[in-house]
Amino acid sequence: MNLRYLAIFSERARSVGAKLLRCTLGMVIGFSLFAFSANAETKVYVVKDNPNAAEPYNTWETAAATVKTATIFATNLVATAALEGQDITVEVLVGKGEYNNDNNIYLCAGVTLRGATGNRDDVIIGQSSYTSATTKRIVVATGAGAVIADLTITGGYVYAHAGDSKYAYGGGVYLTQGAMITNCHITACTGHYGGQAAGLYVSSSYAYDTLVDKCVTKPYKSASPIPTYGYAVYVTGNSVVDRCQIVDNKATGTKYDTNRTGGALCIYNSAASSTIVRNSLIARNSATYQRSGKNVWMGSGVSIRYGTLENCTIVSNKAVDVSANTTGSAAGVVVRKDQGTVRNCHIAENYDVSADVSVLKNYGVSDANENGLDQFEYCCTSPLHAKFVSCVLDDKTKWTFDKRGRVKLLKGSPCIDAASQQSWMVGATDLYGRDRKLYGKADIGAVEYVKPMGFNVIVR
């Protein structure tokens, strides 16, 4: 993790009292207090179906048999220590394997849940399938110092029922009050009946180096639906999302869809906020809508209300069956009136598709007078608008996806060296870990252009 962000995160984790408040004391009740002295940094181990599991789970031989057992135990340790005036952290290390029946896992401040190998593909936590009128998240992390790292999380399910939005967010992972996720893969989660952020919900928290893909939000089934903000990822409050990939997610709609619908990624606040999403890729997401009303805040790629989207690449997203009468729809990026900033972003080849006709629709604003287009600064897109600030015209022949599915700029790209140079870029890295100012100036979008490697031919 970038050391600059680690310093910020550590600053927020200093309050010992907050740990006690954020650990559910109810979890302590009902568990026996045991003769185990927790150190300032304690480790708890997990091995799938371990027949020799025994408290305090502090060796691989006696590791807990399930992730949920280990995290409850870790939370118990932190809460008990806080009651005694001690400040401890507990790292739950999960051995390689698939933990298919682990869900509703809760982490409090001071508890880290980590895949033991460091390879996020080695440890899979979640559920293979789930269908019900009840939300069943995989992991909920609350408080500064609650960390999820080096894991794959799958099968989360979020259900927004009968106008109750309390459980409408974050099927895979739910982060709040300074929690963090890093180097994880959230996949194949579902939002049903208007469930939002099927994959990841981030509220005044942090997400780094995380892939969210193959999440699906299913349609409403009543004439009074709950609006869907961010069908894959929802970010709000004083949050930072950096070097993440939100790709290949899907939302479907029905004739009952009303307003404020859309965005595989939604940055949403009710007032001015420091929400930041940067150095991230939002690509190949698809949203289907089937209505003909006006003033619909639709987006397939990104929707923003108060917050900043910067140095991101938003490409190849698709909005299907968008009525020609709708205001503020776009397959790429939609800004709620003038309530959001889009800076240094590469927004290209995003299409509205209806009746087999594809229309390039990289951007939009939910205002009939196009107020808010001046919030697009130093972006590379097409077509250009007179209200844009220092934007450049995209050339679709100057960028591509390589064989590994990684987006890359090609020689001659108008994105090269064209970004507004920001102070945060010093020491920062792009989506793939390269210096954000690789050749002295930062490029537009999530990635830096890399010059082809030369070679010498020696004739003897």
C-alpha positions as CSV (number, residue, x, y, z in Angstrom):
1,M,0.0,0.0,0.0
2,N,1.2,3.5,-0.8
3,L,3.0,4.8,2.3
4,R,1.3,8.2,2.1
5,Y,-2.1,6.6,2.4
6,L,-0.8,4.3,5.2
7,A,0.1,7.4,7.2
8,I,-3.4,8.9,6.7
9,F,-5.0,5.6,7.7
10,S,-2.8,5.2,10.8
11,E,-3.7,8.8,11.9
12,R,-7.4,7.8,11.9
13,A,-6.7,4.7,13.9
14,R,-5.3,6.4,17.0
15,S,-8.4,6.5,19.1
16,V,-8.4,3.6,21.4
17,G,-11.8,4.5,22.8
18,A,-13.3,4.2,19.3
19,K,-12.4,0.5,19.2
20,L,-14.6,-0.2,22.2
21,L,-17.5,1.7,20.7
22,R,-17.3,0.0,17.4
23,C,-16.8,-3.6,18.6
24,T,-20.2,-5.1,19.2
25,L,-20.1,-5.9,22.9
26,G,-23.0,-8.2,22.4
27,M,-20.6,-10.5,20.6
28,V,-18.5,-10.7,23.8
29,I,-21.5,-11.8,25.8
30,G,-22.0,-15.5,25.6
31,F,-18.3,-16.3,25.0
32,S,-16.3,-17.6,27.9
33,L,-13.3,-15.5,29.0
34,F,-10.2,-17.6,28.7
35,A,-6.8,-17.6,30.2
36,F,-5.1,-16.1,27.1
37,S,-2.8,-13.1,27.2
38,A,-3.2,-11.1,24.0
39,N,-0.2,-9.2,22.9
40,A,-0.2,-5.7,21.3
41,E,-0.2,-7.5,17.9
42,T,-1.9,-10.9,18.1
43,K,-2.4,-13.4,15.3
44,V,-5.4,-15.8,14.9
45,Y,-5.2,-18.6,12.2
46,V,-7.9,-20.2,10.1
47,V,-7.6,-23.6,8.3
48,K,-10.7,-24.9,6.5
49,D,-12.6,-27.6,8.5
50,N,-9.6,-28.1,10.8
51,P,-10.5,-31.0,13.1
52,N,-8.0,-29.9,15.7
53,A,-9.3,-26.4,16.1
54,A,-8.9,-25.0,19.6
55,E,-8.8,-21.6,21.3
56,P,-6.9,-19.4,21.1
57,Y,-6.3,-20.5,17.5
58,N,-2.8,-19.1,17.6
59,T,-1.0,-21.8,15.6
60,W,-1.7,-23.4,12.3
61,E,-2.2,-26.7,14.0
62,T,-5.0,-25.4,16.3
63,A,-6.4,-22.9,13.8
64,A,-10.1,-22.1,13.7
65,A,-12.1,-24.1,11.2
66,T,-14.2,-21.2,9.8
67,V,-13.5,-17.6,9.1
68,K,-16.5,-16.5,11.1
69,T,-15.4,-18.3,14.2
70,A,-12.0,-16.7,14.0
71,T,-13.3,-13.1,13.5
72,I,-15.8,-13.4,16.3
73,F,-12.9,-14.6,18.5
74,A,-10.7,-11.7,17.4
75,T,-13.5,-9.1,18.0
76,N,-13.9,-10.6,21.5
77,L,-10.2,-10.1,22.2
78,V,-10.2,-6.5,21.1
79,A,-13.3,-5.6,23.0
80,T,-12.2,-7.4,26.2
81,A,-8.8,-5.6,26.0
82,A,-10.5,-2.3,25.5
83,L,-12.6,-2.9,28.6
84,E,-9.3,-3.4,30.5
85,G,-7.8,-0.2,29.1
86,Q,-5.5,-2.1,26.6
87,D,-4.9,-1.3,23.0
88,I,-4.4,-4.4,20.8
89,T,-4.7,-5.3,17.2
90,V,-5.6,-8.8,15.9
91,E,-4.7,-10.2,12.5
92,V,-6.8,-13.1,11.3
93,L,-4.7,-15.1,8.8
94,V,-6.8,-17.4,6.5
95,G,-5.1,-20.4,5.0
96,K,-5.5,-21.2,1.3
97,G,-8.9,-22.6,0.3
98,E,-12.5,-21.9,-0.5
99,Y,-14.7,-21.0,2.5
100,N,-18.0,-21.4,0.8
101,N,-20.4,-21.0,3.7
102,D,-18.8,-18.0,5.4
103,N,-20.9,-14.8,5.4
104,N,-22.1,-12.1,7.7
105,I,-18.5,-11.7,8.9
106,Y,-18.1,-8.6,11.1
107,L,-14.7,-6.8,11.7
108,C,-14.3,-4.0,14.3
109,A,-11.6,-1.5,14.6
110,G,-8.3,-3.2,15.3
111,V,-9.1,-6.5,13.4
112,T,-7.5,-7.4,10.1
113,L,-8.8,-10.2,7.9
114,R,-6.0,-11.3,5.6
115,G,-5.3,-14.1,3.1
116,A,-2.2,-15.8,4.4
117,T,-0.4,-16.2,1.1
118,G,-0.7,-12.5,-0.1
119,N,-2.3,-13.8,-3.4
120,R,-5.9,-12.7,-3.4
121,D,-6.8,-15.7,-5.7
122,D,-5.7,-18.2,-3.0
123,V,-8.4,-17.5,-0.4
124,I,-12.0,-17.4,-1.4
125,I,-14.7,-16.4,1.1
126,G,-18.4,-16.3,0.5
127,Q,-21.4,-18.3,-0.6
128,S,-22.0,-20.2,-3.8
129,S,-25.7,-19.1,-4.1
130,Y,-28.3,-17.4,-2.0
131,T,-31.9,-16.3,-2.8
132,S,-34.1,-14.7,-0.2
133,A,-35.8,-11.5,0.8
134,T,-33.0,-10.8,3.3
135,T,-29.7,-9.1,2.8
136,K,-26.7,-11.4,3.4
137,R,-23.4,-9.6,3.1
138,I,-20.1,-11.4,3.2
139,V,-17.9,-8.9,5.2
140,V,-18.8,-5.8,7.1
141,A,-15.9,-3.7,8.4
142,T,-16.4,-0.8,10.8
143,G,-13.9,1.6,12.2
144,A,-10.4,2.8,11.5
145,G,-8.1,-0.2,11.8
146,A,-10.6,-2.7,10.4
147,V,-8.9,-4.1,7.4
148,I,-9.7,-6.6,4.6
149,A,-6.7,-7.7,2.5
150,D,-5.5,-10.3,0.0
151,L,-8.8,-12.1,-0.5
152,T,-11.5,-13.0,-3.0
153,I,-15.0,-12.3,-1.8
154,T,-18.0,-13.8,-3.7
155,G,-21.7,-14.4,-3.6
156,G,-22.8,-11.4,-1.5
157,Y,-26.5,-10.6,-1.7
158,V,-28.2,-7.3,-1.0
159,Y,-32.0,-6.9,-1.0
160,A,-33.8,-3.5,-0.7
161,H,-37.3,-4.4,0.3
162,A,-40.5,-2.5,0.5
163,G,-39.0,1.0,0.8
164,D,-36.5,0.0,3.5
165,S,-33.0,1.1,2.4
166,K,-31.4,0.1,5.7
167,Y,-30.0,-3.1,4.2
168,A,-29.8,-1.9,0.6
169,Y,-26.1,-1.5,0.2
170,G,-22.9,-3.6,-0.1
171,G,-23.6,-7.3,-0.8
172,G,-20.0,-8.3,-1.0
173,V,-18.2,-5.8,1.3
174,Y,-19.6,-3.0,3.4
175,L,-17.0,-0.5,4.7
176,T,-17.8,2.4,7.1
177,Q,-16.2,4.7,9.6
178,G,-12.6,4.5,8.4
179,A,-12.4,0.8,7.4
180,M,-10.2,-0.3,4.5
181,I,-10.0,-3.0,1.8
182,T,-6.8,-3.6,-0.2
183,N,-5.7,-6.1,-2.8
184,C,-9.0,-7.9,-3.0
185,H,-11.3,-9.3,-5.6
186,I,-15.1,-8.9,-5.2
187,T,-17.0,-10.9,-7.7
188,A,-20.4,-12.5,-8.6
189,C,-22.4,-10.6,-6.0
190,T,-26.1,-9.7,-6.5
191,G,-28.3,-6.7,-5.7
192,H,-32.0,-7.6,-5.8
193,Y,-35.2,-5.6,-5.9
194,G,-33.2,-2.3,-6.1
195,G,-30.3,-3.5,-3.9
196,Q,-27.4,-1.1,-4.4
197,A,-23.7,-1.6,-4.5
198,A,-24.0,-5.3,-5.1
199,G,-20.2,-5.6,-4.8
200,L,-18.8,-2.8,-2.6
201,Y,-20.1,0.0,-0.4
202,V,-17.5,2.6,0.9
203,S,-18.6,5.2,3.5
204,S,-15.9,7.5,4.8
205,S,-13.5,4.6,4.3
206,Y,-10.7,3.4,1.9
207,A,-10.5,1.0,-1.0
208,Y,-7.2,0.3,-2.8
209,D,-6.0,-2.1,-5.5
210,T,-9.3,-4.0,-5.6
211,L,-11.2,-5.6,-8.5
212,V,-15.0,-5.6,-8.6
213,D,-16.4,-7.6,-11.4
214,K,-19.4,-9.8,-12.6
215,C,-21.8,-8.3,-10.1
216,V,-25.5,-8.1,-11.1
217,T,-28.3,-5.9,-10.0
218,K,-31.7,-7.3,-10.8
219,P,-34.9,-5.4,-11.7
220,Y,-37.6,-3.9,-9.5
221,K,-40.9,-5.6,-9.1
222,S,-43.2,-2.8,-8.0
223,A,-44.4,0.6,-9.2
224,S,-42.7,2.2,-6.1
225,P,-39.1,1.1,-6.4
226,I,-36.1,2.2,-4.4
227,P,-33.7,4.2,-6.7
228,T,-30.5,2.3,-7.6
229,Y,-27.3,4.3,-7.0
230,G,-24.2,2.5,-8.1
231,Y,-25.1,-1.0,-9.1
232,A,-21.6,-2.4,-8.4
233,V,-19.8,0.1,-6.2
234,Y,-21.2,3.0,-4.1
235,V,-18.8,5.6,-2.5
236,T,-19.8,8.3,-0.1
237,G,-18.4,10.6,2.7
238,N,-14.8,11.3,3.2
239,S,-13.7,8.2,1.2
240,V,-10.7,7.5,-1.0
241,V,-10.9,4.8,-3.8
242,D,-7.5,4.4,-5.6
243,R,-6.2,2.0,-8.2
244,C,-9.4,-0.1,-8.4
245,Q,-11.0,-1.8,-11.3
246,I,-14.8,-1.9,-11.8
247,V,-15.5,-4.0,-14.8
248,D,-17.9,-6.4,-16.4
249,N,-20.8,-5.6,-14.1
250,K,-24.5,-5.5,-15.1
251,A,-27.8,-3.9,-14.2
252,T,-31.2,-4.4,-15.6
253,G,-34.3,-2.3,-15.3
254,T,-38.0,-2.3,-15.9
255,K,-40.7,0.1,-16.9
256,Y,-41.0,1.2,-13.2
257,D,-37.5,2.7,-13.0
258,T,-37.8,6.3,-11.8
259,N,-34.9,8.6,-11.4
260,R,-31.3,8.7,-10.1
261,T,-30.6,5.3,-11.5
262,G,-27.3,4.0,-12.7
263,G,-23.6,4.0,-12.6
264,A,-21.5,0.8,-12.1
265,L,-19.7,3.3,-9.8
266,C,-21.7,5.9,-8.0
267,I,-20.1,8.8,-6.1
268,Y,-23.0,10.2,-4.1
269,N,-23.3,12.8,-1.3
270,S,-26.1,15.2,-0.3
271,A,-23.7,18.1,0.1
272,A,-20.1,19.1,-0.8
273,S,-17.8,16.3,0.1
274,S,-14.2,15.2,-0.1
275,T,-15.1,11.8,-1.8
276,I,-12.3,10.9,-4.2
277,V,-12.0,8.2,-6.8
278,R,-8.7,8.2,-8.7
279,N,-6.4,6.0,-10.8
280,S,-9.2,3.6,-11.5
281,L,-10.7,1.7,-14.5
282,I,-14.4,1.6,-15.1
283,A,-15.0,-0.5,-18.2
284,R,-17.3,-2.9,-20.0
285,N,-20.2,-2.4,-17.6
286,S,-23.8,-2.6,-18.9
287,A,-27.0,-1.1,-17.7
288,T,-30.4,-1.7,-19.3
289,Y,-33.4,0.7,-18.8
290,Q,-36.9,0.4,-20.2
291,R,-38.8,3.6,-19.6
292,S,-39.6,6.8,-21.5
293,G,-39.9,9.4,-18.8
294,K,-37.8,12.6,-18.6
295,N,-35.2,13.8,-16.0
296,V,-33.7,10.5,-15.4
297,W,-30.2,10.5,-13.9
298,M,-28.9,7.5,-15.8
299,G,-25.4,6.2,-16.3
300,S,-23.8,2.9,-17.1
301,G,-20.2,3.8,-16.2
302,V,-20.2,6.5,-13.5
303,S,-22.7,8.7,-11.8
304,I,-21.6,11.6,-9.6
305,R,-23.3,13.9,-7.1
306,Y,-20.8,15.8,-5.0
307,G,-17.3,14.3,-5.2
308,T,-14.3,14.1,-7.4
309,L,-13.4,11.6,-10.2
310,E,-9.9,12.1,-11.3
311,N,-7.3,10.3,-13.4
312,C,-9.7,7.5,-14.2
313,T,-10.3,5.6,-17.4
314,I,-14.0,5.1,-18.3
315,V,-14.3,3.2,-21.5
316,S,-16.4,0.6,-23.4
317,N,-19.5,0.9,-21.1
318,K,-23.0,0.4,-22.5
319,A,-26.4,1.7,-21.7
320,V,-29.2,-0.2,-23.3
321,D,-32.7,1.0,-24.2
322,V,-32.3,4.5,-23.0
323,S,-35.2,6.7,-24.2
324,A,-34.4,9.6,-26.5
325,N,-36.5,11.8,-24.2
326,T,-34.4,11.2,-21.1
327,T,-32.3,14.1,-19.7
328,G,-28.9,13.4,-18.3
329,S,-28.3,9.9,-19.5
330,A,-24.9,8.7,-20.7
331,A,-23.1,5.4,-21.0
332,G,-19.9,7.0,-19.7
333,V,-20.0,9.6,-16.9
334,V,-23.1,11.6,-15.7
335,V,-22.8,14.6,-13.3
336,R,-25.8,15.6,-11.3
337,K,-26.2,19.2,-12.5
338,D,-23.0,21.0,-11.4
339,Q,-22.5,18.8,-8.3
340,G,-19.2,17.0,-9.0
341,T,-15.8,17.3,-10.6
342,V,-14.4,15.2,-13.4
343,R,-10.7,15.9,-13.8
344,N,-8.0,14.2,-15.9
345,C,-10.3,11.4,-17.0
346,H,-10.2,9.4,-20.2
347,I,-13.8,8.9,-21.2
348,A,-14.1,7.0,-24.5
349,E,-16.2,4.6,-26.6
350,N,-19.2,4.5,-24.3
351,Y,-22.4,3.9,-26.1
352,D,-26.2,4.2,-25.7
353,V,-27.7,1.3,-27.5
354,S,-31.4,1.2,-28.6
355,A,-33.1,-0.7,-31.4
356,D,-29.7,-1.9,-32.7
357,V,-28.6,1.7,-33.1
358,S,-25.4,2.7,-31.1
359,V,-24.9,6.3,-30.2
360,L,-21.6,7.5,-28.7
361,K,-22.6,9.0,-25.3
362,N,-19.5,9.5,-23.2
363,Y,-20.9,12.2,-20.9
364,G,-24.0,13.9,-19.7
365,V,-25.5,16.1,-17.0
366,S,-28.9,15.9,-15.4
367,D,-29.8,19.4,-16.4
368,A,-31.7,20.5,-19.4
369,N,-29.5,23.6,-19.8
370,E,-26.3,21.5,-19.6
371,N,-25.2,23.1,-16.4
372,G,-22.3,21.0,-15.0
373,L,-20.4,20.4,-18.3
374,D,-17.9,23.0,-17.1
375,Q,-17.0,20.5,-14.3
376,F,-15.2,18.4,-16.9
377,E,-11.6,19.5,-16.7
378,Y,-8.5,18.3,-18.6
379,C,-10.3,15.2,-19.8
380,C,-9.8,13.3,-23.1
381,T,-13.2,12.5,-24.7
382,S,-15.4,12.9,-27.7
383,P,-17.1,15.0,-28.9
384,L,-15.7,18.1,-27.1
385,H,-18.1,20.6,-25.7
386,A,-17.7,24.4,-25.5
387,K,-18.2,24.4,-21.7
388,F,-15.4,21.9,-21.1
389,V,-12.2,23.2,-19.4
390,S,-8.9,22.4,-21.2
391,C,-10.2,19.0,-22.6
392,V,-8.7,17.2,-25.6
393,L,-10.3,15.2,-28.3
394,D,-10.0,11.4,-28.0
395,D,-8.5,9.3,-30.7
396,K,-9.8,5.8,-30.4
397,T,-6.9,4.4,-32.4
398,K,-4.4,5.6,-29.7
399,W,-5.4,3.3,-26.8
400,T,-6.3,-0.4,-26.5
401,F,-6.6,-3.4,-24.1
402,D,-3.6,-5.7,-24.2
403,K,-3.7,-9.5,-24.2
404,R,-4.0,-9.5,-20.4
405,G,-7.0,-7.1,-20.5
406,R,-5.0,-4.2,-19.3
407,V,-5.8,-0.8,-20.7
408,K,-2.8,1.0,-22.4
409,L,-2.0,4.2,-24.2
410,L,-0.4,4.1,-27.6
411,K,2.2,6.4,-29.0
412,G,0.7,9.7,-30.1
413,S,-2.2,9.5,-27.7
414,P,-3.7,12.9,-26.8
415,C,-3.7,11.8,-23.2
416,I,0.1,11.9,-22.9
417,D,1.4,14.7,-20.7
418,A,-2.0,16.4,-21.0
419,A,-3.3,16.1,-17.4
420,S,-3.6,18.9,-14.9
421,Q,-0.6,18.4,-12.7
422,Q,-1.7,17.9,-9.1
423,S,0.3,17.8,-5.8
424,W,-1.0,14.4,-4.9
425,M,0.7,12.9,-8.0
426,V,4.2,13.3,-6.4
427,G,5.2,9.8,-5.3
428,A,1.8,8.3,-6.4
429,T,1.4,5.4,-8.8
430,D,-1.0,4.7,-11.6
431,L,-3.5,1.7,-11.8
432,Y,-0.7,-0.7,-12.5
433,G,1.9,0.6,-10.1
434,R,3.9,2.8,-12.4
435,D,5.1,6.3,-11.3
436,R,2.3,8.7,-11.9
437,K,4.9,11.1,-13.4
438,L,6.8,8.5,-15.3
439,Y,8.4,10.9,-17.8
440,G,8.0,14.1,-15.8
441,K,4.3,14.9,-16.4
442,A,1.2,12.9,-15.6
443,D,-1.0,11.6,-18.4
444,I,-4.8,11.8,-18.6
445,G,-6.6,8.6,-17.4
446,A,-5.7,5.8,-15.0
447,V,-2.5,4.7,-16.7
448,E,0.7,6.2,-17.8
449,Y,2.0,5.8,-21.3
450,V,5.1,3.5,-21.4
451,K,7.6,3.9,-24.2
452,P,8.3,0.7,-26.2
453,M,11.6,-0.9,-25.1
454,G,14.3,-0.4,-27.7
455,F,17.0,-2.9,-28.7
456,N,20.3,-2.8,-30.5
457,V,21.3,-5.1,-33.3
458,I,25.0,-5.9,-33.3
459,V,26.5,-7.3,-36.6
460,R,29.7,-9.2,-36.2
